[in-house]
Amino acid sequence: MITLVTGTTGQVGRRFVPRLLGQLQAGERVRVLVRDAARGEPFARLGAEAVVGDLRDEEALGKAVAGVDAVVNVAASFRGVPDEEAWAVNRDAAVALGRAAVSAGVRRFVQVSTNNVYGTGRGRPLTEDDESRPGGRMWGAYPESKIAAERELLALGGAMEVRVGRLPFVYGEGDPHLVNAMAWAAHWAPAQRLHMAHHADVAQGLLRLLYAPAVNGPVYNIGDDAPVTTVELHQLNGVEVPEDMYTRTDPDPWFGIVSTRKIRRDLGFRPLYPSVWTARDAGAL
């Protein structure tokens, strides 16, 4: 079995690939798609095969998927990029990769997506059966392009099975996301919550999607057990809570809060870090 992973130099990919390599069995290999040889060297030292090319280059995609059994598409473009780039990477390149994979005879394609695709809240934890409802404070080109990619990939048909892992806010192991969250949290209501997952649990979820012999529907939410409040985000970052924060209210208290019942029941997912506090106490932030 050969598994191709894209987006390996991003925050998720660079932590996922070593975990994937660490549990390979005899005869299994990992291939990574990188934009230049230097970016592939750290993975090559760990035992991966590096293929140089751009995700938006069809010729490079054909080379990357040749002989591959499975693909994990981690590549994404989101914060601080023009809308055109978000669409080009998150939808266009993802779908082109999916088509190249079908042509190459790839059997399984794991698409990494986001729980932002749900849009507005529903007054309860969001489930995989909920449709996308555009809107909410995080709506924009990133979730729009991601849900479009999901739909087009799932519609490819053929012998390739597409599985989708929707991620929450990801943190841990030196990832600056936890600090970066303060740019938004400074303006939130005190009890507003953010659903999170540690990198170790994101990898766990993606590995389960990659290797499970069968799934009950293609889409799975990944997340921890304890969404964190705005006040707790301030505490975690050692930032004093502004006095005026307690006068604010949360207009959508279920925004971005997902149910993980399906991945727990179907695939045996159990967070290694059930809460960010567990990760903090373990020195895993």
MOSUL-V932075 format. One record per pair of residues at least 24 apart in sequence whose C-alpha atoms are under 10 Angstrom apart, sorted by the first residue. I is the first residue (numbers start at 1). J is the second residue. D is the distance in whole Angstrom. If there is no record, write none. Layout:
i=<I | I>
j=<J | J>
d=<D | D>
This chain:
i=<1 | 1 | 1 | 1 | 1 | 1 | 1 | 1 | 1 | 1 | 2 | 2 | 2 | 2 | 2 | 2 | 2 | 2 | 2 | 2 | 2 | 2 | 2 | 2 | 3 | 3 | 3 | 3 | 3 | 3 | 3 | 3 | 3 | 3 | 3 | 3 | 3 | 3 | 3 | 3 | 3 | 4 | 4 | 4 | 4 | 4 | 4 | 4 | 4 | 4 | 4 | 4 | 4 | 4 | 4 | 4 | 4 | 4 | 4 | 4 | 4 | 4 | 5 | 5 | 5 | 5 | 5 | 5 | 5 | 5 | 5 | 5 | 5 | 5 | 5 | 5 | 5 | 6 | 6 | 6 | 6 | 6 | 6 | 6 | 6 | 6 | 6 | 6 | 6 | 6 | 6 | 6 | 7 | 7 | 7 | 7 | 7 | 7 | 7 | 7 | 7 | 7 | 7 | 8 | 8 | 8 | 8 | 8 | 8 | 8 | 8 | 8 | 9 | 9 | 9 | 9 | 9 | 9 | 9 | 9 | 9 | 10 | 10 | 10 | 10 | 11 | 11 | 11 | 11 | 11 | 11 | 11 | 11 | 11 | 11 | 12 | 12 | 12 | 12 | 12 | 12 | 12 | 12 | 12 | 12 | 12 | 12 | 13 | 13 | 13 | 13 | 13 | 13 | 13 | 14 | 14 | 14 | 15 | 15 | 15 | 15 | 15 | 15 | 16 | 16 | 16 | 16 | 16 | 16 | 16 | 16 | 16 | 17 | 17 | 17 | 17 | 18 | 18 | 18 | 18 | 18 | 18 | 19 | 19 | 19 | 19 | 20 | 20 | 20 | 20 | 20 | 21 | 21 | 21 | 22 | 22 | 23 | 29 | 30 | 30 | 30 | 31 | 31 | 31 | 31 | 32 | 32 | 32 | 33 | 33 | 33 | 33 | 33 | 33 | 34 | 35 | 54 | 55 | 55 | 55 | 55 | 55 | 55 | 55 | 56 | 56 | 56 | 56 | 56 | 56 | 56 | 57 | 57 | 57 | 58 | 58 | 58 | 58 | 58 | 59 | 60 | 60 | 61 | 61 | 61 | 61 | 61 | 61 | 61 | 62 | 62 | 62 | 62 | 62 | 62 | 62 | 63 | 63 | 64 | 64 | 64 | 64 | 65 | 65 | 65 | 65 | 65 | 65 | 65 | 65 | 65 | 66 | 66 | 66 | 66 | 66 | 66 | 67 | 67 | 67 | 67 | 68 | 68 | 68 | 68 | 68 | 68 | 69 | 69 | 69 | 69 | 69 | 69 | 69 | 69 | 70 | 70 | 70 | 70 | 70 | 70 | 70 | 70 | 70 | 70 | 70 | 70 | 71 | 71 | 71 | 71 | 71 | 71 | 71 | 71 | 71 | 71 | 71 | 72 | 72 | 72 | 72 | 72 | 72 | 72 | 72 | 72 | 72 | 72 | 73 | 73 | 73 | 73 | 73 | 73 | 73 | 73 | 74 | 74 | 74 | 74 | 74 | 74 | 75 | 75 | 75 | 76 | 76 | 76 | 76 | 76 | 77 | 77 | 77 | 77 | 78 | 78 | 78 | 78 | 78 | 78 | 79 | 79 | 81 | 81 | 82 | 82 | 83 | 83 | 83 | 83 | 84 | 84 | 85 | 85 | 86 | 86 | 86 | 86 | 86 | 86 | 86 | 87 | 87 | 87 | 87 | 87 | 87 | 87 | 87 | 88 | 89 | 89 | 89 | 89 | 90 | 90 | 90 | 90 | 90 | 90 | 90 | 90 | 90 | 90 | 91 | 91 | 91 | 91 | 91 | 91 | 91 | 91 | 91 | 91 | 91 | 92 | 92 | 92 | 92 | 92 | 93 | 94 | 94 | 94 | 94 | 94 | 94 | 95 | 95 | 95 | 95 | 95 | 95 | 95 | 95 | 96 | 96 | 97 | 98 | 98 | 98 | 98 | 98 | 98 | 98 | 99 | 99 | 99 | 99 | 99 | 101 | 102 | 102 | 102 | 102 | 102 | 102 | 103 | 103 | 104 | 105 | 105 | 105 | 106 | 106 | 106 | 107 | 107 | 107 | 107 | 107 | 108 | 108 | 108 | 108 | 108 | 108 | 108 | 108 | 109 | 109 | 109 | 109 | 109 | 109 | 109 | 109 | 109 | 110 | 110 | 110 | 110 | 110 | 110 | 110 | 110 | 110 | 110 | 110 | 110 | 111 | 111 | 111 | 111 | 111 | 111 | 111 | 111 | 111 | 111 | 111 | 111 | 111 | 111 | 111 | 112 | 112 | 112 | 112 | 112 | 112 | 112 | 112 | 112 | 113 | 113 | 113 | 113 | 113 | 113 | 113 | 113 | 113 | 113 | 113 | 113 | 113 | 113 | 113 | 114 | 114 | 114 | 114 | 114 | 114 | 114 | 114 | 114 | 114 | 114 | 114 | 114 | 115 | 115 | 115 | 115 | 115 | 115 | 115 | 115 | 115 | 115 | 115 | 115 | 115 | 115 | 115 | 115 | 115 | 116 | 116 | 116 | 116 | 116 | 116 | 116 | 116 | 116 | 116 | 116 | 116 | 116 | 117 | 117 | 117 | 117 | 117 | 117 | 117 | 117 | 117 | 117 | 118 | 118 | 118 | 118 | 118 | 118 | 118 | 118 | 119 | 119 | 119 | 119 | 120 | 120 | 120 | 120 | 121 | 121 | 121 | 121 | 121 | 121 | 121 | 121 | 122 | 122 | 122 | 122 | 122 | 122 | 123 | 123 | 123 | 123 | 123 | 124 | 124 | 124 | 124 | 124 | 124 | 124 | 125 | 125 | 125 | 125 | 125 | 125 | 125 | 126 | 126 | 126 | 126 | 126 | 126 | 126 | 126 | 127 | 127 | 127 | 127 | 127 | 127 | 127 | 127 | 127 | 128 | 128 | 128 | 128 | 128 | 128 | 128 | 128 | 128 | 128 | 128 | 129 | 129 | 129 | 136 | 136 | 136 | 136 | 137 | 137 | 137 | 138 | 138 | 150 | 150 | 154 | 154 | 161 | 161 | 162 | 162 | 162 | 162 | 162 | 163 | 163 | 163 | 163 | 163 | 163 | 163 | 163 | 164 | 164 | 164 | 164 | 164 | 164 | 164 | 164 | 165 | 165 | 165 | 165 | 165 | 165 | 165 | 165 | 165 | 165 | 165 | 165 | 166 | 166 | 166 | 166 | 166 | 166 | 166 | 166 | 166 | 167 | 167 | 167 | 167 | 167 | 167 | 167 | 167 | 167 | 167 | 167 | 168 | 168 | 168 | 168 | 168 | 168 | 168 | 168 | 168 | 168 | 168 | 168 | 168 | 168 | 169 | 169 | 169 | 169 | 169 | 169 | 169 | 169 | 169 | 170 | 170 | 170 | 170 | 170 | 170 | 170 | 170 | 170 | 171 | 171 | 171 | 171 | 171 | 171 | 171 | 171 | 171 | 171 | 171 | 172 | 172 | 172 | 172 | 172 | 172 | 172 | 172 | 172 | 172 | 173 | 173 | 173 | 173 | 173 | 173 | 173 | 174 | 174 | 175 | 175 | 176 | 178 | 178 | 178 | 178 | 178 | 178 | 179 | 179 | 179 | 179 | 179 | 180 | 181 | 181 | 181 | 181 | 182 | 182 | 182 | 182 | 182 | 184 | 185 | 185 | 185 | 185 | 185 | 185 | 186 | 186 | 186 | 186 | 186 | 186 | 186 | 186 | 187 | 187 | 187 | 187 | 187 | 188 | 188 | 188 | 188 | 188 | 188 | 188 | 188 | 188 | 189 | 189 | 189 | 189 | 189 | 189 | 189 | 189 | 189 | 189 | 189 | 189 | 190 | 190 | 190 | 190 | 190 | 190 | 190 | 190 | 190 | 190 | 190 | 190 | 190 | 190 | 190 | 191 | 191 | 191 | 191 | 191 | 191 | 191 | 191 | 191 | 191 | 191 | 192 | 192 | 192 | 192 | 192 | 192 | 192 | 192 | 192 | 192 | 192 | 192 | 192 | 192 | 193 | 193 | 193 | 193 | 193 | 193 | 193 | 193 | 193 | 193 | 193 | 193 | 193 | 193 | 193 | 194 | 194 | 194 | 194 | 194 | 194 | 194 | 194 | 194 | 194 | 194 | 195 | 195 | 195 | 195 | 195 | 195 | 195 | 195 | 195 | 195 | 195 | 195 | 195 | 195 | 196 | 196 | 196 | 196 | 196 | 196 | 196 | 196 | 196 | 196 | 196 | 196 | 196 | 197 | 197 | 197 | 197 | 197 | 197 | 197 | 197 | 197 | 197 | 197 | 197 | 197 | 198 | 198 | 198 | 198 | 198 | 198 | 198 | 198 | 198 | 198 | 198 | 199 | 199 | 199 | 199 | 200 | 200 | 200 | 200 | 201 | 201 | 201 | 201 | 201 | 201 | 202 | 202 | 204 | 204 | 204 | 204 | 205 | 205 | 205 | 205 | 205 | 205 | 205 | 208 | 208 | 208 | 208 | 208 | 209 | 209 | 211 | 212 | 212 | 213 | 214 | 214 | 215 | 215 | 215 | 215 | 216 | 216 | 216 | 216 | 217 | 219 | 219 | 220 | 220 | 220 | 220 | 220 | 220 | 220 | 220 | 221 | 221 | 221 | 221 | 221 | 221 | 221 | 222 | 222 | 222 | 222 | 222 | 222 | 222 | 222 | 222 | 222 | 223 | 223 | 223 | 223 | 223 | 223 | 223 | 223 | 223 | 223 | 223 | 224 | 224 | 224 | 224 | 224 | 224 | 224 | 224 | 224 | 224 | 224 | 225 | 225 | 225 | 225 | 225 | 225 | 225 | 225 | 225 | 226 | 226 | 226 | 226 | 226 | 226 | 227 | 227 | 227 | 227 | 227 | 227 | 228 | 228 | 228 | 232 | 232 | 233 | 236 | 236 | 236 | 236>
j=<25 | 26 | 27 | 28 | 29 | 30 | 67 | 68 | 69 | 70 | 27 | 28 | 29 | 30 | 31 | 49 | 65 | 66 | 67 | 68 | 69 | 70 | 71 | 106 | 28 | 29 | 30 | 31 | 32 | 48 | 65 | 67 | 68 | 69 | 70 | 71 | 72 | 106 | 108 | 109 | 210 | 29 | 30 | 31 | 32 | 33 | 48 | 49 | 50 | 51 | 64 | 65 | 66 | 67 | 68 | 69 | 70 | 71 | 72 | 73 | 106 | 109 | 30 | 31 | 32 | 33 | 34 | 50 | 64 | 65 | 70 | 71 | 72 | 73 | 74 | 75 | 110 | 31 | 32 | 33 | 34 | 54 | 55 | 64 | 71 | 72 | 73 | 74 | 75 | 76 | 94 | 97 | 32 | 33 | 34 | 35 | 55 | 72 | 73 | 74 | 75 | 76 | 77 | 32 | 33 | 34 | 39 | 40 | 43 | 73 | 74 | 75 | 33 | 34 | 35 | 39 | 40 | 42 | 43 | 74 | 75 | 74 | 75 | 76 | 77 | 74 | 170 | 171 | 172 | 173 | 174 | 175 | 176 | 177 | 199 | 74 | 75 | 76 | 112 | 170 | 171 | 175 | 198 | 199 | 200 | 202 | 203 | 72 | 73 | 74 | 75 | 76 | 199 | 203 | 42 | 43 | 74 | 173 | 175 | 199 | 200 | 202 | 203 | 74 | 199 | 200 | 201 | 202 | 203 | 204 | 206 | 207 | 43 | 46 | 48 | 203 | 42 | 43 | 46 | 47 | 48 | 203 | 200 | 203 | 204 | 207 | 48 | 203 | 204 | 206 | 207 | 46 | 47 | 48 | 46 | 47 | 207 | 68 | 68 | 70 | 71 | 64 | 65 | 68 | 71 | 64 | 71 | 72 | 60 | 61 | 63 | 64 | 65 | 75 | 64 | 60 | 93 | 88 | 89 | 92 | 93 | 94 | 96 | 97 | 88 | 89 | 92 | 93 | 94 | 96 | 97 | 93 | 96 | 97 | 93 | 96 | 97 | 99 | 100 | 100 | 97 | 100 | 93 | 96 | 97 | 98 | 99 | 100 | 101 | 96 | 97 | 99 | 100 | 101 | 103 | 104 | 100 | 104 | 97 | 100 | 101 | 104 | 97 | 98 | 100 | 101 | 102 | 103 | 104 | 105 | 106 | 100 | 101 | 103 | 104 | 105 | 106 | 101 | 104 | 105 | 106 | 101 | 104 | 105 | 106 | 107 | 108 | 101 | 104 | 105 | 106 | 107 | 108 | 109 | 160 | 101 | 105 | 106 | 107 | 108 | 109 | 110 | 160 | 161 | 162 | 210 | 211 | 97 | 98 | 101 | 106 | 107 | 108 | 109 | 110 | 111 | 162 | 210 | 108 | 109 | 110 | 111 | 112 | 163 | 164 | 206 | 207 | 209 | 210 | 97 | 98 | 109 | 110 | 111 | 112 | 113 | 164 | 110 | 111 | 112 | 113 | 165 | 206 | 111 | 112 | 113 | 112 | 113 | 142 | 145 | 146 | 141 | 142 | 145 | 146 | 140 | 141 | 142 | 143 | 145 | 146 | 141 | 142 | 141 | 142 | 141 | 142 | 140 | 141 | 142 | 145 | 141 | 145 | 141 | 142 | 140 | 141 | 142 | 143 | 144 | 145 | 146 | 141 | 142 | 143 | 144 | 145 | 146 | 148 | 149 | 145 | 142 | 145 | 146 | 149 | 141 | 142 | 143 | 144 | 145 | 146 | 147 | 148 | 149 | 150 | 142 | 144 | 145 | 146 | 147 | 148 | 149 | 150 | 151 | 152 | 153 | 145 | 146 | 148 | 149 | 152 | 149 | 145 | 146 | 149 | 150 | 152 | 153 | 148 | 149 | 150 | 151 | 152 | 153 | 154 | 156 | 149 | 153 | 153 | 149 | 152 | 153 | 154 | 156 | 160 | 162 | 152 | 153 | 156 | 157 | 160 | 160 | 156 | 157 | 158 | 159 | 160 | 161 | 158 | 160 | 160 | 158 | 159 | 160 | 159 | 160 | 161 | 158 | 159 | 160 | 161 | 162 | 159 | 160 | 161 | 162 | 163 | 209 | 210 | 211 | 153 | 154 | 160 | 161 | 162 | 163 | 164 | 209 | 210 | 153 | 161 | 162 | 163 | 164 | 165 | 206 | 207 | 209 | 210 | 218 | 219 | 146 | 149 | 150 | 153 | 154 | 162 | 163 | 164 | 165 | 166 | 206 | 209 | 210 | 218 | 219 | 146 | 150 | 163 | 164 | 165 | 166 | 167 | 202 | 206 | 142 | 143 | 145 | 146 | 147 | 149 | 150 | 164 | 165 | 166 | 167 | 168 | 219 | 220 | 221 | 142 | 143 | 146 | 147 | 164 | 165 | 166 | 167 | 168 | 169 | 221 | 222 | 256 | 143 | 146 | 147 | 165 | 166 | 167 | 168 | 169 | 195 | 220 | 221 | 222 | 223 | 255 | 256 | 257 | 258 | 140 | 142 | 143 | 144 | 146 | 147 | 166 | 167 | 168 | 169 | 255 | 256 | 257 | 142 | 143 | 144 | 145 | 146 | 147 | 148 | 150 | 166 | 256 | 143 | 144 | 147 | 166 | 255 | 256 | 257 | 258 | 143 | 144 | 255 | 256 | 252 | 254 | 255 | 256 | 251 | 252 | 253 | 254 | 255 | 256 | 257 | 258 | 252 | 253 | 254 | 255 | 256 | 257 | 252 | 253 | 254 | 255 | 257 | 253 | 254 | 255 | 256 | 257 | 258 | 259 | 254 | 255 | 256 | 257 | 258 | 259 | 260 | 221 | 254 | 255 | 256 | 257 | 258 | 259 | 260 | 219 | 220 | 221 | 257 | 258 | 259 | 260 | 261 | 262 | 166 | 217 | 218 | 219 | 220 | 221 | 258 | 259 | 260 | 261 | 262 | 217 | 219 | 220 | 251 | 252 | 255 | 256 | 251 | 252 | 255 | 255 | 256 | 218 | 219 | 218 | 219 | 214 | 218 | 209 | 210 | 217 | 218 | 219 | 206 | 209 | 210 | 215 | 217 | 218 | 219 | 220 | 206 | 209 | 210 | 217 | 218 | 219 | 220 | 221 | 202 | 205 | 206 | 208 | 209 | 210 | 218 | 219 | 220 | 221 | 222 | 263 | 202 | 205 | 206 | 219 | 220 | 221 | 222 | 223 | 258 | 195 | 196 | 197 | 202 | 205 | 206 | 220 | 221 | 222 | 223 | 258 | 194 | 195 | 196 | 197 | 198 | 202 | 221 | 222 | 223 | 224 | 227 | 256 | 257 | 258 | 194 | 195 | 196 | 197 | 198 | 199 | 223 | 227 | 256 | 195 | 196 | 197 | 198 | 199 | 200 | 201 | 202 | 223 | 196 | 197 | 198 | 199 | 200 | 201 | 202 | 276 | 279 | 284 | 285 | 197 | 198 | 199 | 200 | 276 | 279 | 280 | 283 | 284 | 285 | 198 | 199 | 200 | 279 | 283 | 284 | 285 | 284 | 285 | 199 | 285 | 285 | 233 | 234 | 236 | 237 | 276 | 285 | 233 | 234 | 236 | 237 | 238 | 237 | 230 | 233 | 234 | 237 | 230 | 233 | 234 | 237 | 239 | 230 | 229 | 230 | 231 | 233 | 234 | 245 | 230 | 231 | 233 | 234 | 239 | 241 | 242 | 245 | 230 | 242 | 244 | 245 | 248 | 229 | 230 | 231 | 245 | 246 | 248 | 249 | 250 | 251 | 229 | 230 | 231 | 244 | 245 | 246 | 247 | 248 | 249 | 250 | 251 | 253 | 229 | 230 | 231 | 232 | 233 | 234 | 241 | 242 | 244 | 245 | 246 | 247 | 248 | 249 | 250 | 228 | 229 | 230 | 231 | 232 | 245 | 246 | 248 | 249 | 250 | 253 | 227 | 228 | 229 | 230 | 231 | 232 | 248 | 249 | 250 | 251 | 252 | 253 | 254 | 255 | 226 | 227 | 228 | 229 | 230 | 231 | 232 | 233 | 250 | 252 | 253 | 254 | 255 | 256 | 257 | 226 | 227 | 228 | 229 | 230 | 233 | 253 | 254 | 255 | 256 | 257 | 222 | 223 | 224 | 225 | 226 | 227 | 228 | 229 | 254 | 255 | 256 | 257 | 258 | 275 | 222 | 223 | 224 | 225 | 226 | 227 | 228 | 256 | 257 | 258 | 274 | 275 | 276 | 222 | 223 | 224 | 225 | 226 | 227 | 271 | 272 | 273 | 274 | 275 | 276 | 279 | 223 | 224 | 271 | 272 | 273 | 274 | 275 | 276 | 279 | 284 | 285 | 272 | 273 | 284 | 285 | 271 | 272 | 273 | 284 | 269 | 270 | 271 | 272 | 273 | 274 | 271 | 272 | 269 | 270 | 271 | 272 | 263 | 264 | 267 | 268 | 269 | 270 | 271 | 263 | 266 | 267 | 268 | 269 | 263 | 267 | 267 | 266 | 267 | 267 | 266 | 267 | 262 | 263 | 266 | 267 | 262 | 263 | 266 | 267 | 262 | 262 | 263 | 259 | 260 | 261 | 262 | 263 | 264 | 266 | 267 | 258 | 259 | 260 | 261 | 262 | 263 | 264 | 258 | 259 | 260 | 261 | 262 | 263 | 264 | 269 | 270 | 271 | 257 | 258 | 259 | 260 | 263 | 269 | 270 | 271 | 273 | 274 | 275 | 258 | 259 | 260 | 269 | 270 | 271 | 272 | 273 | 274 | 275 | 276 | 258 | 259 | 260 | 270 | 271 | 273 | 274 | 275 | 276 | 257 | 273 | 274 | 275 | 276 | 277 | 256 | 257 | 258 | 274 | 275 | 276 | 275 | 276 | 277 | 276 | 277 | 276 | 276 | 277 | 280 | 285>
d=<9 | 9 | 7 | 5 | 6 | 8 | 9 | 7 | 6 | 8 | 9 | 6 | 5 | 6 | 7 | 10 | 9 | 10 | 7 | 5 | 5 | 7 | 9 | 10 | 8 | 6 | 5 | 6 | 8 | 10 | 9 | 9 | 6 | 6 | 5 | 6 | 7 | 9 | 9 | 10 | 9 | 9 | 6 | 5 | 6 | 7 | 10 | 9 | 10 | 10 | 7 | 7 | 10 | 10 | 7 | 8 | 6 | 5 | 6 | 8 | 10 | 9 | 7 | 6 | 5 | 7 | 9 | 10 | 9 | 10 | 9 | 6 | 5 | 6 | 7 | 9 | 9 | 9 | 6 | 5 | 7 | 10 | 8 | 10 | 8 | 7 | 5 | 5 | 5 | 9 | 10 | 10 | 8 | 7 | 8 | 10 | 9 | 9 | 7 | 5 | 4 | 7 | 10 | 7 | 7 | 7 | 9 | 9 | 9 | 9 | 7 | 7 | 9 | 8 | 9 | 7 | 9 | 10 | 10 | 10 | 9 | 8 | 8 | 8 | 10 | 10 | 9 | 9 | 10 | 10 | 9 | 7 | 9 | 9 | 9 | 7 | 9 | 10 | 10 | 8 | 9 | 9 | 10 | 7 | 10 | 8 | 8 | 10 | 9 | 6 | 8 | 10 | 10 | 9 | 9 | 9 | 10 | 9 | 10 | 7 | 8 | 9 | 8 | 9 | 8 | 8 | 10 | 8 | 5 | 9 | 9 | 9 | 8 | 9 | 9 | 9 | 10 | 8 | 7 | 9 | 9 | 10 | 9 | 7 | 9 | 9 | 10 | 8 | 9 | 10 | 7 | 7 | 7 | 7 | 9 | 10 | 10 | 9 | 9 | 10 | 10 | 8 | 9 | 9 | 9 | 8 | 10 | 10 | 9 | 9 | 10 | 7 | 9 | 10 | 10 | 10 | 9 | 10 | 8 | 10 | 6 | 8 | 9 | 8 | 8 | 7 | 8 | 5 | 9 | 8 | 9 | 8 | 9 | 10 | 9 | 7 | 8 | 10 | 8 | 9 | 10 | 10 | 9 | 8 | 6 | 9 | 10 | 7 | 8 | 10 | 8 | 10 | 6 | 8 | 9 | 8 | 9 | 10 | 9 | 9 | 9 | 10 | 8 | 10 | 7 | 6 | 9 | 9 | 6 | 9 | 8 | 9 | 8 | 9 | 6 | 9 | 9 | 10 | 7 | 8 | 8 | 8 | 7 | 8 | 6 | 8 | 10 | 9 | 9 | 7 | 5 | 6 | 7 | 9 | 10 | 8 | 9 | 6 | 6 | 5 | 6 | 8 | 9 | 9 | 10 | 8 | 10 | 9 | 9 | 8 | 8 | 9 | 6 | 5 | 6 | 8 | 9 | 8 | 9 | 6 | 5 | 6 | 7 | 9 | 10 | 8 | 9 | 10 | 8 | 8 | 9 | 8 | 6 | 5 | 6 | 9 | 10 | 9 | 7 | 5 | 8 | 10 | 10 | 9 | 8 | 10 | 8 | 9 | 9 | 10 | 9 | 10 | 7 | 10 | 10 | 10 | 8 | 5 | 9 | 10 | 10 | 10 | 8 | 10 | 9 | 9 | 10 | 8 | 6 | 8 | 9 | 8 | 10 | 9 | 10 | 10 | 6 | 6 | 9 | 9 | 7 | 9 | 7 | 7 | 10 | 8 | 5 | 8 | 9 | 9 | 9 | 10 | 9 | 9 | 10 | 9 | 7 | 9 | 9 | 6 | 6 | 9 | 9 | 7 | 10 | 9 | 9 | 5 | 6 | 8 | 6 | 4 | 8 | 10 | 8 | 9 | 9 | 10 | 9 | 7 | 10 | 9 | 10 | 9 | 7 | 9 | 9 | 8 | 9 | 6 | 9 | 10 | 7 | 6 | 10 | 9 | 10 | 9 | 9 | 10 | 9 | 6 | 9 | 8 | 9 | 9 | 10 | 8 | 7 | 10 | 10 | 8 | 8 | 9 | 7 | 8 | 6 | 9 | 10 | 10 | 10 | 9 | 8 | 7 | 8 | 6 | 9 | 9 | 6 | 4 | 6 | 9 | 9 | 5 | 5 | 6 | 8 | 10 | 8 | 9 | 9 | 10 | 7 | 6 | 5 | 6 | 8 | 9 | 8 | 10 | 8 | 6 | 5 | 6 | 7 | 8 | 9 | 7 | 6 | 9 | 10 | 10 | 9 | 7 | 8 | 10 | 7 | 6 | 5 | 6 | 9 | 9 | 10 | 10 | 10 | 9 | 9 | 9 | 9 | 6 | 5 | 6 | 7 | 10 | 8 | 10 | 8 | 10 | 6 | 8 | 9 | 8 | 7 | 6 | 5 | 6 | 9 | 10 | 10 | 9 | 9 | 7 | 7 | 8 | 9 | 8 | 4 | 5 | 6 | 9 | 9 | 9 | 10 | 8 | 10 | 10 | 9 | 5 | 6 | 6 | 9 | 9 | 10 | 7 | 9 | 9 | 10 | 6 | 8 | 7 | 9 | 8 | 6 | 9 | 9 | 9 | 8 | 9 | 8 | 10 | 9 | 6 | 10 | 9 | 5 | 7 | 9 | 7 | 6 | 9 | 10 | 8 | 9 | 8 | 10 | 9 | 10 | 9 | 7 | 10 | 9 | 8 | 9 | 8 | 8 | 8 | 8 | 6 | 8 | 10 | 6 | 8 | 5 | 4 | 7 | 8 | 10 | 9 | 9 | 7 | 8 | 10 | 10 | 8 | 7 | 6 | 8 | 10 | 9 | 6 | 9 | 10 | 8 | 8 | 9 | 7 | 9 | 8 | 5 | 5 | 5 | 9 | 9 | 8 | 9 | 7 | 6 | 4 | 6 | 9 | 10 | 9 | 8 | 9 | 6 | 5 | 8 | 9 | 8 | 9 | 9 | 9 | 6 | 6 | 7 | 9 | 8 | 9 | 10 | 8 | 9 | 9 | 10 | 10 | 8 | 7 | 9 | 10 | 9 | 9 | 9 | 9 | 10 | 9 | 8 | 10 | 10 | 8 | 10 | 10 | 10 | 7 | 9 | 10 | 7 | 8 | 8 | 8 | 5 | 6 | 8 | 9 | 8 | 10 | 9 | 6 | 5 | 6 | 8 | 9 | 8 | 7 | 10 | 7 | 10 | 9 | 6 | 5 | 6 | 7 | 10 | 10 | 10 | 10 | 7 | 6 | 5 | 6 | 9 | 10 | 9 | 8 | 8 | 7 | 9 | 10 | 9 | 7 | 5 | 7 | 10 | 8 | 6 | 5 | 6 | 10 | 9 | 8 | 7 | 6 | 9 | 10 | 8 | 8 | 8 | 7 | 6 | 5 | 6 | 9 | 10 | 8 | 10 | 9 | 9 | 6 | 5 | 6 | 6 | 10 | 9 | 8 | 9 | 7 | 6 | 5 | 6 | 9 | 10 | 9 | 9 | 10 | 9 | 7 | 8 | 5 | 6 | 8 | 9 | 8 | 9 | 9 | 6 | 4 | 8 | 7 | 9 | 9 | 9 | 5 | 5 | 8 | 6 | 9 | 8 | 9 | 8 | 10 | 8 | 8 | 10 | 9 | 9 | 9 | 9 | 6 | 10 | 10 | 10 | 8 | 10 | 10 | 9 | 7 | 7 | 8 | 9 | 9 | 9 | 6 | 9 | 7 | 8 | 10 | 8 | 9 | 9 | 8 | 10 | 8 | 8 | 8 | 9 | 9 | 10 | 8 | 9 | 9 | 7 | 9 | 7 | 10 | 7 | 8 | 7 | 10 | 9 | 7 | 9 | 9 | 6 | 7 | 8 | 5 | 5 | 5 | 9 | 10 | 7 | 5 | 5 | 9 | 10 | 10 | 9 | 10 | 10 | 6 | 6 | 9 | 7 | 8 | 8 | 9 | 5 | 6 | 7 | 9 | 10 | 9 | 9 | 8 | 7 | 8 | 9 | 8 | 5 | 6 | 8 | 10 | 10 | 8 | 6 | 9 | 8 | 6 | 9 | 9 | 9 | 6 | 5 | 4 | 6 | 9 | 9 | 9 | 9 | 10 | 7 | 8 | 8 | 8 | 8 | 9 | 5 | 5 | 6 | 8 | 9 | 10 | 9 | 8 | 7 | 7 | 10 | 7 | 7 | 9 | 7 | 4 | 6 | 9 | 10 | 9 | 6 | 6 | 7 | 10 | 9 | 6 | 6 | 9 | 8 | 6 | 7 | 10 | 9 | 10 | 10 | 8 | 8 | 7 | 5 | 5 | 9 | 9 | 9 | 8 | 10 | 8 | 8 | 8 | 8 | 10 | 8 | 8 | 8 | 8 | 7 | 9 | 8 | 8 | 8 | 9 | 8 | 10 | 9 | 10 | 10 | 8 | 7 | 8 | 9 | 9 | 8 | 6 | 6 | 7 | 9 | 9 | 10 | 7 | 9 | 8 | 9 | 8 | 10 | 9 | 9 | 7 | 9 | 9 | 9 | 10 | 6 | 8 | 8 | 9 | 8 | 10 | 9 | 7 | 10 | 9 | 9 | 10 | 9 | 7 | 8 | 8 | 9 | 7 | 9 | 10 | 9 | 9 | 9 | 8 | 9 | 7 | 6 | 10 | 10 | 10 | 7 | 7 | 6 | 9 | 8 | 7 | 10 | 8 | 8 | 6 | 10 | 9 | 7 | 9 | 9 | 10 | 9 | 9 | 7 | 8 | 6 | 10 | 10 | 10 | 8 | 10 | 9 | 10 | 10 | 10 | 8 | 10 | 8 | 6 | 9 | 7 | 5 | 6 | 8 | 10 | 9 | 8 | 9 | 7 | 9 | 5 | 6 | 9 | 10 | 10 | 7 | 5 | 8 | 9 | 10 | 7 | 9 | 9 | 7 | 8 | 8 | 8 | 9 | 10 | 9 | 10 | 9 | 8 | 8 | 10>
